[in-house]
Amino acid sequence: MQRIEVNKLVFSPYIPYRPIARRKEAVGVTAMFGKKEWKLLDALWQCKGTMVTRRYLLAYLYPDPDKRPGIRAVDVTVSRVRKRLAFLLNGENCIRQIRNEGYMFCMPSYC
């Protein structure tokens, strides 16, 4: 996983974290990202500016086809990531939904 920078907010898997969750601190504010949430954020960041299908994200989050949940698990994970990012970015949404297709990561204020 790589370092992710949105405006002046930097996400990195190498910042201090608890064993189960990733943590990001910005100006005295802390947000925790679970493993699946962090993987989803990483997948969207790698494809920023382009649409990523739900099926791709599901396969990325759950590589074992026998243990994959339903497609709506992606929607729930995106919802959690959006909530945490909005908390850190003063309510700005940087994950756009393309109806019935997938999601796209775009920089806040430029979407």
C-alpha angles and dihedrals in degrees: 000000000000137000112274121207124190112180101312095333113102125201118196134162087220098066117104109290142166116249095259103033138043117231132206124190124196123174094336093317121115128199124184122216120198120221095262091044091051092048090050092050089049093050092049092046093053089055097037114164093021130086117257117200123233090238091056091049091047091052090046094050096041110031094176107080092203093060100043117125123213122299091257089070086078091055091052092049091048089051091054093047091049091052093052094044092048088053091054097038098048095256098314117141116220098172113078122196118223102207115252090350116067144270140299130203111221130171115265115262090015100071 
